[in-house]
Amino acid sequence: MTSHPAGVLVVGASAAGLATTEALRRRGYQGELTVLGAEPHTPYDRPPLSKQVLAGVWEPGRAALRPSAQLSTLDAEFILGDPAAGLDATTRTVRTESGRALRADTIVVATGLRPRTLPGQDGLSGVHVLRTLDDAVALRADLLTAARVVVVGDGVLAAEIAATARRLGPEVTVAGPGPAPLAGRFGPLVSRLLAETHLENGVDLRLGAGVGGLTARHGRVTGVRLDTGEVLPADVVVVAIGATPATDWLAGSGLRLDDGLVCDAHCRAADGIYAVGDVARWHHPGLGALLRLENRTNATEQAMAAADTILGDDRPYAPVPYMWTDQFDTKIQVHGLPSPDAEVTIVDGAVADRRFVARYHRDGRVIGVLGWNMPKQVRLRRQEVVDAQPGLAPALP
């Protein structure tokens, strides 16, 4: 009979941390459970922040993942608003910023990401990042009075923020080094179509040049300076240039930190220490490589896999990567890991109709499928990714 830990400490109170806690209870764990969160809020969902919450379609509280009454049924202690500051991996003790020392037989690291920033950004009024619920509320307030907004970045988050901001009324410009939105992720066909979608909706794309910094007057941002020397005027600037795993508090712990907390195929970083969600970089046995995924689906699925391992069901975590993005009236869903240099074939629908499924393949092997406003069809095509890469998770039911 497998021995369960007497106590589990989950460090991180977002989707991955909550999913771990719920999975442990659902699987019959009856020991002590503590969830430590850096923010004062109970667990909430992040994808709506750049869309429904930022747009004002949802009140901020609607992003909560569970009502308080449901959280109480977990019989877990939630310690919120007290970030982790250090870890003694030998004794499995987490030290918090307030001075708490929390010890548990098992620790699950779910601390997520921290947004990258531009030099000179800190303390400058009118400059925002978007990672937390408070970030979304503050950005929305500024967008409602802005005339000119510049979004710095050419990835998923930048594109979603630009789409939402444009619908709120201000002039919106997107600046970044890539030739088109998400070109480094999906390649020329899809990124070109994304560029057309943004242009048709009134977004100005100033892509293909790096951002050198910000201009300001009296402590308020006035523009974004490109590497070319050109300055894009702005009342509000949103910096969405990616994020880094929140592992600084693990410095000196002896754990392997390399673009995340490095784990084995079972999400185990060391004896009694696991990682889940955006912060985890684990060995994916189906792909034969270390992988770190920044998306909501992985946060939940990896949390469930780690909970299984903690309770003795030691199966490797080998999912088919999945992500989605909504921009204007476009919904993109992706299974697998498309590469910008892969060969692309349209296998359902038509690009001209803005409804299609694109298959990405390299050396005759399917590595990903992407659906543009075709959710059912791309889900059915997911199996092609599984068939081409033995060791991945089976198709969804």
C-alpha positions as a Markdown table, in Angstrom:
| # | Residue | x | y | z |
|---|---|---|---|---|
| 1 | Met | 0.0 | 0.0 | 0.0 |
| 2 | Thr | 1.4 | 3.4 | -1.0 |
| 3 | Ser | 2.1 | 5.8 | 1.9 |
| 4 | His | 0.6 | 9.2 | 1.4 |
| 5 | Pro | 2.3 | 12.4 | 2.7 |
| 6 | Ala | 1.1 | 13.7 | 6.0 |
| 7 | Gly | 1.0 | 17.2 | 4.7 |
| 8 | Val | 1.2 | 19.0 | 1.3 |
| 9 | Leu | 2.1 | 22.6 | 0.7 |
| 10 | Val | 1.2 | 24.1 | -2.6 |
| 11 | Val | 3.2 | 27.2 | -3.4 |
| 12 | Gly | 1.1 | 29.3 | -5.8 |
| 13 | Ala | -2.7 | 30.0 | -5.6 |
| 14 | Ser | -3.6 | 30.3 | -9.3 |
| 15 | Ala | -5.1 | 27.7 | -11.6 |
| 16 | Ala | -2.3 | 25.2 | -11.3 |
| 17 | Gly | -2.2 | 25.4 | -7.5 |
| 18 | Leu | -5.9 | 25.1 | -7.1 |
| 19 | Ala | -6.1 | 22.2 | -9.6 |
| 20 | Thr | -3.4 | 20.4 | -7.6 |
| 21 | Thr | -5.4 | 20.9 | -4.4 |
| 22 | Glu | -8.7 | 19.8 | -5.9 |
| 23 | Ala | -7.1 | 16.7 | -7.6 |
| 24 | Leu | -5.6 | 15.6 | -4.3 |
| 25 | Arg | -8.9 | 15.8 | -2.5 |
| 26 | Arg | -10.8 | 14.2 | -5.4 |
| 27 | Arg | -8.4 | 11.3 | -5.3 |
| 28 | Gly | -9.0 | 10.7 | -1.6 |
| 29 | Tyr | -6.1 | 12.5 | 0.0 |
| 30 | Gln | -7.1 | 13.3 | 3.6 |
| 31 | Gly | -3.9 | 14.8 | 5.0 |
| 32 | Glu | -3.1 | 18.5 | 5.7 |
| 33 | Leu | -3.3 | 20.8 | 2.7 |
| 34 | Thr | -1.9 | 24.4 | 2.7 |
| 35 | Val | -2.0 | 26.8 | -0.3 |
| 36 | Leu | 0.4 | 29.7 | -0.2 |
| 37 | Gly | -0.4 | 32.6 | -2.6 |
| 38 | Ala | 1.5 | 35.8 | -3.4 |
| 39 | Glu | -1.6 | 37.7 | -4.3 |
| 40 | Pro | -4.4 | 38.6 | -1.8 |
| 41 | His | -7.1 | 37.2 | -4.2 |
| 42 | Thr | -8.5 | 33.7 | -4.0 |
| 43 | Pro | -7.6 | 31.6 | -7.1 |
| 44 | Tyr | -8.8 | 33.2 | -10.4 |
| 45 | Asp | -8.6 | 32.5 | -14.1 |
| 46 | Arg | -6.0 | 34.4 | -16.1 |
| 47 | Pro | -7.1 | 34.0 | -19.8 |
| 48 | Pro | -10.2 | 36.3 | -19.3 |
| 49 | Leu | -7.9 | 39.1 | -18.0 |
| 50 | Ser | -6.8 | 40.1 | -21.5 |
| 51 | Lys | -10.3 | 39.7 | -22.9 |
| 52 | Gln | -13.5 | 39.7 | -20.8 |
| 53 | Val | -12.2 | 41.5 | -17.8 |
| 54 | Leu | -10.2 | 44.0 | -19.7 |
| 55 | Ala | -13.1 | 44.7 | -22.0 |
| 56 | Gly | -15.5 | 45.2 | -19.1 |
| 57 | Val | -17.7 | 42.4 | -20.2 |
| 58 | Trp | -17.0 | 40.7 | -16.8 |
| 59 | Glu | -16.7 | 42.2 | -13.5 |
| 60 | Pro | -13.3 | 41.3 | -12.0 |
| 61 | Gly | -14.8 | 39.0 | -9.4 |
| 62 | Arg | -16.3 | 36.8 | -12.2 |
| 63 | Ala | -12.8 | 35.6 | -13.0 |
| 64 | Ala | -12.7 | 33.7 | -9.7 |
| 65 | Leu | -12.2 | 30.0 | -10.3 |
| 66 | Arg | -14.4 | 28.9 | -7.3 |
| 67 | Pro | -16.7 | 30.7 | -4.9 |
| 68 | Ser | -15.5 | 30.9 | -1.3 |
| 69 | Ala | -18.0 | 28.4 | -0.2 |
| 70 | Gln | -16.7 | 25.8 | -2.6 |
| 71 | Leu | -13.1 | 26.5 | -1.6 |
| 72 | Ser | -14.0 | 25.8 | 2.0 |
| 73 | Thr | -15.1 | 22.3 | 1.2 |
| 74 | Leu | -11.5 | 21.5 | 0.3 |
| 75 | Asp | -10.5 | 21.6 | 3.9 |
| 76 | Ala | -7.3 | 23.5 | 2.9 |
| 77 | Glu | -5.7 | 26.5 | 4.6 |
| 78 | Phe | -5.2 | 29.3 | 2.1 |
| 79 | Ile | -2.5 | 31.8 | 3.1 |
| 80 | Leu | -2.8 | 34.7 | 0.7 |
| 81 | Gly | -0.9 | 37.9 | 0.1 |
| 82 | Asp | 2.4 | 36.5 | 1.4 |
| 83 | Pro | 4.8 | 35.5 | -1.4 |
| 84 | Ala | 7.3 | 32.7 | -1.0 |
| 85 | Ala | 10.8 | 34.0 | -0.3 |
| 86 | Gly | 13.0 | 30.9 | 0.0 |
| 87 | Leu | 13.0 | 27.1 | 0.2 |
| 88 | Asp | 15.1 | 24.7 | 2.2 |
| 89 | Ala | 14.7 | 21.6 | 0.0 |
| 90 | Thr | 16.3 | 19.3 | 2.6 |
| 91 | Thr | 13.7 | 20.0 | 5.3 |
| 92 | Arg | 11.0 | 21.0 | 2.8 |
| 93 | Thr | 10.5 | 24.3 | 4.5 |
| 94 | Val | 9.2 | 27.4 | 2.7 |
| 95 | Arg | 10.0 | 30.8 | 4.1 |
| 96 | Thr | 7.6 | 33.7 | 3.2 |
| 97 | Glu | 8.2 | 37.4 | 2.9 |
| 98 | Ser | 6.3 | 38.0 | 6.1 |
| 99 | Gly | 8.6 | 35.6 | 8.0 |
| 100 | Arg | 6.5 | 32.5 | 8.1 |
| 101 | Ala | 8.2 | 29.1 | 8.0 |
| 102 | Leu | 5.9 | 26.5 | 6.4 |
| 103 | Arg | 7.0 | 22.9 | 6.4 |
| 104 | Ala | 5.4 | 19.9 | 4.7 |
| 105 | Asp | 6.3 | 16.4 | 3.6 |
| 106 | Thr | 5.5 | 17.3 | 0.0 |
| 107 | Ile | 5.8 | 20.7 | -1.7 |
| 108 | Val | 4.3 | 21.6 | -5.1 |
| 109 | Val | 5.7 | 24.6 | -6.8 |
| 110 | Ala | 3.1 | 26.5 | -8.8 |
| 111 | Thr | 4.4 | 30.0 | -8.8 |
| 112 | Gly | 3.9 | 30.8 | -12.4 |
| 113 | Leu | 5.5 | 33.6 | -14.3 |
| 114 | Arg | 6.7 | 37.2 | -14.0 |
| 115 | Pro | 6.3 | 39.6 | -16.9 |
| 116 | Arg | 9.4 | 41.0 | -18.6 |
| 117 | Thr | 9.7 | 44.8 | -18.5 |
| 118 | Leu | 11.5 | 47.5 | -20.5 |
| 119 | Pro | 14.4 | 49.6 | -19.0 |
| 120 | Gly | 13.0 | 52.7 | -17.3 |
| 121 | Gln | 9.5 | 51.2 | -17.0 |
| 122 | Asp | 9.3 | 50.9 | -13.3 |
| 123 | Gly | 7.5 | 53.9 | -11.6 |
| 124 | Leu | 6.4 | 55.4 | -14.9 |
| 125 | Ser | 2.8 | 56.3 | -15.0 |
| 126 | Gly | 0.8 | 55.0 | -17.9 |
| 127 | Val | 2.9 | 51.9 | -18.5 |
| 128 | His | 1.4 | 48.5 | -17.8 |
| 129 | Val | 2.0 | 44.8 | -17.8 |
| 130 | Leu | -0.8 | 42.3 | -17.7 |
| 131 | Arg | -0.4 | 39.3 | -15.5 |
| 132 | Thr | -2.6 | 39.7 | -12.5 |
| 133 | Leu | -6.2 | 40.7 | -11.8 |
| 134 | Asp | -5.0 | 44.0 | -10.4 |
| 135 | Asp | -3.0 | 44.6 | -13.5 |
| 136 | Ala | -6.1 | 44.1 | -15.6 |
| 137 | Val | -8.2 | 46.5 | -13.5 |
| 138 | Ala | -5.5 | 49.2 | -13.6 |
| 139 | Leu | -5.0 | 48.8 | -17.4 |
| 140 | Arg | -8.7 | 49.0 | -18.1 |
| 141 | Ala | -9.0 | 52.2 | -16.1 |
| 142 | Asp | -6.2 | 53.8 | -18.2 |
| 143 | Leu | -7.6 | 52.5 | -21.5 |
| 144 | Leu | -11.0 | 54.1 | -20.9 |
| 145 | Thr | -9.4 | 57.6 | -21.0 |
| 146 | Ala | -6.6 | 57.0 | -23.5 |
| 147 | Ala | -6.5 | 58.3 | -27.1 |
| 148 | Arg | -3.4 | 56.5 | -28.2 |
| 149 | Val | -2.2 | 53.1 | -27.0 |
| 150 | Val | 1.0 | 51.3 | -27.9 |
| 151 | Val | 1.3 | 47.6 | -27.2 |
| 152 | Val | 4.9 | 46.4 | -27.2 |
| 153 | Gly | 5.2 | 42.8 | -28.2 |
| 154 | Asp | 4.2 | 40.5 | -31.1 |
| 155 | Gly | 3.1 | 37.4 | -29.2 |
| 156 | Val | -0.3 | 36.0 | -28.1 |
| 157 | Leu | -0.8 | 38.3 | -25.1 |
| 158 | Ala | 0.2 | 41.4 | -27.1 |
| 159 | Ala | -2.2 | 40.5 | -29.9 |
| 160 | Glu | -5.1 | 39.8 | -27.5 |
| 161 | Ile | -4.5 | 43.1 | -25.6 |
| 162 | Ala | -4.4 | 45.0 | -28.8 |
| 163 | Ala | -7.7 | 43.5 | -30.0 |
| 164 | Thr | -9.5 | 44.2 | -26.7 |
| 165 | Ala | -8.0 | 47.8 | -26.4 |
| 166 | Arg | -9.1 | 48.6 | -30.0 |
| 167 | Arg | -12.7 | 47.7 | -29.2 |
| 168 | Leu | -12.6 | 50.1 | -26.3 |
| 169 | Gly | -12.1 | 53.0 | -28.7 |
| 170 | Pro | -8.5 | 54.4 | -28.6 |
| 171 | Glu | -6.1 | 54.2 | -31.5 |
| 172 | Val | -3.9 | 51.2 | -31.0 |
| 173 | Thr | -0.5 | 50.5 | -32.4 |
| 174 | Val | 1.4 | 47.2 | -32.0 |
| 175 | Ala | 5.3 | 47.4 | -32.0 |
| 176 | Gly | 7.7 | 44.5 | -32.0 |
| 177 | Pro | 10.6 | 42.8 | -33.8 |
| 178 | Gly | 8.6 | 40.1 | -35.6 |
| 179 | Pro | 7.3 | 40.6 | -39.2 |
| 180 | Ala | 3.7 | 39.8 | -38.1 |
| 181 | Pro | 1.8 | 38.8 | -35.0 |
| 182 | Leu | 2.9 | 35.4 | -33.7 |
| 183 | Ala | 5.2 | 34.8 | -36.8 |
| 184 | Gly | 7.7 | 33.1 | -34.5 |
| 185 | Arg | 5.1 | 30.6 | -33.4 |
| 186 | Phe | 2.9 | 29.8 | -36.3 |
| 187 | Gly | 4.9 | 30.9 | -39.4 |
| 188 | Pro | 4.0 | 33.2 | -42.3 |
| 189 | Leu | 0.6 | 31.9 | -43.4 |
| 190 | Val | -1.2 | 32.3 | -40.1 |
| 191 | Ser | 0.7 | 35.3 | -38.9 |
| 192 | Arg | 0.0 | 37.2 | -42.2 |
| 193 | Leu | -3.7 | 36.4 | -41.8 |
| 194 | Leu | -3.6 | 37.6 | -38.2 |
| 195 | Ala | -1.9 | 40.8 | -39.4 |
| 196 | Glu | -4.7 | 41.3 | -41.9 |
| 197 | Thr | -7.3 | 40.8 | -39.2 |
| 198 | His | -5.8 | 43.4 | -36.9 |
| 199 | Leu | -5.4 | 45.9 | -39.8 |
| 200 | Glu | -9.0 | 45.4 | -40.8 |
| 201 | Asn | -10.1 | 46.2 | -37.3 |
| 202 | Gly | -8.1 | 49.4 | -37.2 |
| 203 | Val | -4.9 | 48.3 | -35.4 |
| 204 | Asp | -1.7 | 49.9 | -36.7 |
| 205 | Leu | 1.1 | 47.4 | -37.0 |
| 206 | Arg | 4.6 | 48.8 | -36.7 |
| 207 | Leu | 6.4 | 45.5 | -36.7 |
| 208 | Gly | 9.9 | 44.5 | -37.8 |
| 209 | Ala | 11.8 | 46.8 | -35.5 |
| 210 | Gly | 12.9 | 46.4 | -31.9 |
| 211 | Val | 11.8 | 48.7 | -29.1 |
| 212 | Gly | 14.7 | 50.8 | -27.7 |
| 213 | Gly | 12.8 | 52.3 | -24.7 |
| 214 | Leu | 10.2 | 54.7 | -23.6 |
| 215 | Thr | 9.8 | 58.5 | -23.6 |
| 216 | Ala | 8.3 | 60.3 | -20.7 |
| 217 | Arg | 7.5 | 63.8 | -19.3 |
| 218 | His | 6.8 | 64.6 | -15.7 |
| 219 | Gly | 6.8 | 60.9 | -14.8 |
| 220 | Arg | 4.1 | 60.0 | -17.4 |
| 221 | Val | 4.9 | 58.0 | -20.5 |
| 222 | Thr | 4.6 | 59.9 | -23.8 |
| 223 | Gly | 5.8 | 57.3 | -26.3 |
| 224 | Val | 7.7 | 54.3 | -27.4 |
| 225 | Arg | 11.1 | 54.7 | -29.0 |
| 226 | Leu | 11.9 | 52.2 | -31.7 |
| 227 | Asp | 15.5 | 51.0 | -32.5 |
| 228 | Thr | 15.1 | 53.0 | -35.8 |
| 229 | Gly | 14.9 | 56.2 | -33.7 |
| 230 | Glu | 11.2 | 56.8 | -34.5 |
| 231 | Val | 9.0 | 57.5 | -31.5 |
| 232 | Leu | 5.4 | 56.2 | -31.4 |
| 233 | Pro | 3.3 | 58.7 | -29.4 |
| 234 | Ala | 1.2 | 57.1 | -26.6 |
| 235 | Asp | -0.9 | 58.0 | -23.6 |
| 236 | Val | -0.8 | 54.3 | -22.5 |
| 237 | Val | 1.8 | 51.7 | -23.1 |
| 238 | Val | 1.3 | 48.0 | -22.5 |
| 239 | Val | 4.5 | 45.9 | -22.3 |
| 240 | Ala | 3.8 | 42.3 | -23.4 |
| 241 | Ile | 7.2 | 41.0 | -24.3 |
| 242 | Gly | 7.0 | 37.6 | -22.6 |
| 243 | Ala | 7.5 | 36.4 | -19.1 |
| 244 | Thr | 10.1 | 34.5 | -17.1 |
| 245 | Pro | 9.3 | 31.6 | -14.6 |
| 246 | Ala | 9.0 | 32.9 | -11.0 |
| 247 | Thr | 11.9 | 30.9 | -9.6 |
| 248 | Asp | 14.0 | 33.6 | -8.0 |
| 249 | Trp | 12.7 | 32.6 | -4.5 |
| 250 | Leu | 14.3 | 29.1 | -5.2 |
| 251 | Ala | 17.8 | 30.5 | -5.6 |
| 252 | Gly | 20.2 | 28.6 | -3.3 |
| 253 | Ser | 17.7 | 25.7 | -2.8 |
| 254 | Gly | 19.9 | 23.3 | -4.7 |
| 255 | Leu | 17.1 | 22.6 | -7.2 |
| 256 | Arg | 17.9 | 22.8 | -10.9 |
| 257 | Leu | 16.7 | 26.1 | -12.3 |
| 258 | Asp | 16.9 | 26.5 | -16.1 |
| 259 | Asp | 14.1 | 28.4 | -17.8 |
| 260 | Gly | 11.8 | 27.1 | -15.0 |
| 261 | Leu | 12.1 | 24.5 | -12.2 |
| 262 | Val | 13.5 | 21.4 | -14.0 |
| 263 | Cys | 11.6 | 18.1 | -13.3 |
| 264 | Asp | 11.6 | 14.5 | -14.4 |
| 265 | Ala | 8.8 | 12.9 | -16.5 |
| 266 | His | 6.6 | 12.8 | -13.3 |
| 267 | Cys | 6.9 | 16.5 | -12.5 |
| 268 | Arg | 9.3 | 15.7 | -9.7 |
| 269 | Ala | 12.1 | 18.2 | -9.1 |
| 270 | Ala | 13.5 | 16.4 | -6.1 |
| 271 | Asp | 12.4 | 14.0 | -3.4 |
| 272 | Gly | 9.1 | 15.3 | -2.2 |
| 273 | Ile | 9.2 | 18.4 | -4.4 |
| 274 | Tyr | 7.1 | 18.8 | -7.6 |
| 275 | Ala | 6.3 | 21.6 | -10.0 |
| 276 | Val | 3.2 | 22.3 | -12.1 |
| 277 | Gly | 2.0 | 24.9 | -14.6 |
| 278 | Asp | 3.9 | 27.7 | -16.2 |
| 279 | Val | 6.9 | 27.4 | -13.9 |
| 280 | Ala | 7.5 | 23.7 | -14.5 |
| 281 | Arg | 10.0 | 22.5 | -17.1 |
| 282 | Trp | 9.7 | 18.8 | -17.3 |
| 283 | His | 11.0 | 15.9 | -19.3 |
| 284 | His | 8.3 | 15.1 | -21.8 |
| 285 | Pro | 8.8 | 11.4 | -22.6 |
| 286 | Gly | 6.8 | 11.4 | -25.8 |
| 287 | Leu | 8.9 | 14.2 | -27.3 |
| 288 | Gly | 12.2 | 13.2 | -25.6 |
| 289 | Ala | 13.0 | 16.7 | -24.5 |
| 290 | Leu | 12.5 | 19.2 | -21.7 |
| 291 | Leu | 9.3 | 21.2 | -22.2 |
| 292 | Arg | 7.7 | 24.2 | -20.5 |
| 293 | Leu | 4.2 | 25.2 | -21.5 |
| 294 | Glu | 2.5 | 28.5 | -20.7 |
| 295 | Asn | -1.2 | 27.9 | -21.1 |
| 296 | Arg | -4.3 | 27.3 | -19.0 |
| 297 | Thr | -4.9 | 23.7 | -20.2 |
| 298 | Asn | -1.4 | 22.5 | -19.2 |
| 299 | Ala | -1.8 | 24.1 | -15.8 |
| 300 | Thr | -4.8 | 21.9 | -15.0 |
| 301 | Glu | -3.6 | 18.7 | -16.7 |
| 302 | Gln | -0.1 | 18.8 | -15.2 |
| 303 | Ala | -1.6 | 19.5 | -11.7 |
| 304 | Met | -3.7 | 16.4 | -12.0 |
| 305 | Ala | -0.7 | 14.3 | -13.1 |
| 306 | Ala | 1.4 | 15.6 | -10.2 |
| 307 | Ala | -1.4 | 14.8 | -7.8 |
| 308 | Asp | -1.5 | 11.2 | -9.1 |
| 309 | Thr | 2.3 | 10.8 | -8.6 |
| 310 | Ile | 2.1 | 12.2 | -5.1 |
| 311 | Leu | -0.5 | 9.6 | -4.3 |
| 312 | Gly | 1.5 | 6.7 | -5.8 |
| 313 | Asp | 0.2 | 6.5 | -9.4 |
| 314 | Asp | 3.6 | 7.2 | -10.9 |
| 315 | Arg | 2.7 | 7.6 | -14.6 |
| 316 | Pro | 4.7 | 9.9 | -16.8 |
| 317 | Tyr | 3.1 | 13.2 | -17.9 |
| 318 | Ala | 3.1 | 13.2 | -21.8 |
| 319 | Pro | 0.3 | 15.4 | -23.0 |
| 320 | Val | -0.4 | 16.7 | -26.5 |
| 321 | Pro | 0.4 | 20.4 | -26.0 |
| 322 | Tyr | -2.7 | 22.6 | -26.5 |
| 323 | Met | -3.4 | 26.3 | -26.6 |
| 324 | Trp | -5.9 | 28.8 | -27.9 |
| 325 | Thr | -6.3 | 32.5 | -28.5 |
| 326 | Asp | -9.3 | 34.8 | -29.2 |
| 327 | Gln | -8.7 | 38.0 | -31.2 |
| 328 | Phe | -11.6 | 40.0 | -32.5 |
| 329 | Asp | -13.9 | 37.5 | -34.1 |
| 330 | Thr | -11.2 | 34.9 | -34.6 |
| 331 | Lys | -10.7 | 31.8 | -32.4 |
| 332 | Ile | -7.4 | 29.9 | -33.0 |
| 333 | Gln | -6.9 | 26.5 | -31.4 |
| 334 | Val | -3.7 | 24.5 | -31.6 |
| 335 | His | -2.8 | 20.9 | -30.8 |
| 336 | Gly | 0.9 | 19.9 | -30.8 |
| 337 | Leu | 3.8 | 22.2 | -31.3 |
| 338 | Pro | 3.7 | 23.9 | -34.7 |
| 339 | Ser | 6.9 | 25.4 | -35.9 |
| 340 | Pro | 7.3 | 28.5 | -38.0 |
| 341 | Asp | 9.6 | 26.7 | -40.4 |
| 342 | Ala | 7.4 | 23.6 | -40.8 |
| 343 | Glu | 5.6 | 22.7 | -44.0 |
| 344 | Val | 1.9 | 23.8 | -43.8 |
| 345 | Thr | -1.0 | 22.2 | -45.6 |
| 346 | Ile | -4.7 | 23.3 | -45.4 |
| 347 | Val | -6.7 | 20.1 | -44.7 |
| 348 | Asp | -10.1 | 21.5 | -43.9 |
| 349 | Gly | -11.9 | 24.6 | -45.0 |
| 350 | Ala | -10.3 | 27.5 | -46.8 |
| 351 | Val | -8.0 | 30.4 | -45.9 |
| 352 | Ala | -10.1 | 32.7 | -48.0 |
| 353 | Asp | -13.2 | 31.9 | -45.9 |
| 354 | Arg | -11.4 | 32.5 | -42.7 |
| 355 | Arg | -12.4 | 29.0 | -41.6 |
| 356 | Phe | -9.7 | 26.3 | -41.9 |
| 357 | Val | -7.5 | 23.7 | -40.3 |
| 358 | Ala | -3.8 | 23.8 | -41.1 |
| 359 | Arg | -1.6 | 20.8 | -40.6 |
| 360 | Tyr | 2.1 | 21.4 | -39.7 |
| 361 | His | 4.6 | 18.7 | -40.7 |
| 362 | Arg | 8.3 | 18.2 | -40.8 |
| 363 | Asp | 10.1 | 15.3 | -42.5 |
| 364 | Gly | 6.7 | 13.7 | -43.3 |
| 365 | Arg | 5.6 | 13.7 | -39.7 |
| 366 | Val | 2.7 | 15.7 | -38.3 |
| 367 | Ile | 3.9 | 18.0 | -35.5 |
| 368 | Gly | 0.8 | 20.1 | -35.0 |
| 369 | Val | -2.6 | 21.2 | -36.2 |
| 370 | Leu | -4.1 | 24.7 | -36.0 |
| 371 | Gly | -7.8 | 25.5 | -36.4 |
| 372 | Trp | -9.0 | 29.0 | -37.5 |
| 373 | Asn | -12.6 | 29.3 | -36.5 |
| 374 | Met | -13.0 | 25.5 | -36.8 |
| 375 | Pro | -13.0 | 24.1 | -33.3 |
| 376 | Lys | -14.7 | 20.8 | -33.9 |
| 377 | Gln | -12.6 | 20.0 | -37.0 |
| 378 | Val | -9.2 | 20.7 | -35.4 |
| 379 | Arg | -10.2 | 18.7 | -32.3 |
| 380 | Leu | -10.8 | 15.7 | -34.6 |
| 381 | Arg | -7.4 | 16.3 | -36.3 |
| 382 | Arg | -5.6 | 16.1 | -32.9 |
| 383 | Gln | -5.3 | 12.3 | -33.4 |
| 384 | Glu | -3.0 | 12.9 | -36.3 |
| 385 | Val | -0.5 | 14.5 | -33.9 |
| 386 | Val | -0.8 | 11.5 | -31.5 |
| 387 | Asp | -0.4 | 9.0 | -34.3 |
| 388 | Ala | 2.8 | 10.7 | -35.6 |
| 389 | Gln | 4.5 | 10.9 | -32.2 |
| 390 | Pro | 4.3 | 7.6 | -30.2 |
| 391 | Gly | 4.3 | 8.2 | -26.5 |
| 392 | Leu | 1.9 | 11.2 | -26.5 |
| 393 | Ala | -1.3 | 11.0 | -24.6 |
| 394 | Pro | -4.2 | 9.3 | -26.4 |
| 395 | Ala | -6.9 | 11.3 | -28.1 |
| 396 | Leu | -9.5 | 13.0 | -26.0 |
| 397 | Pro | -12.8 | 11.2 | -25.8 |
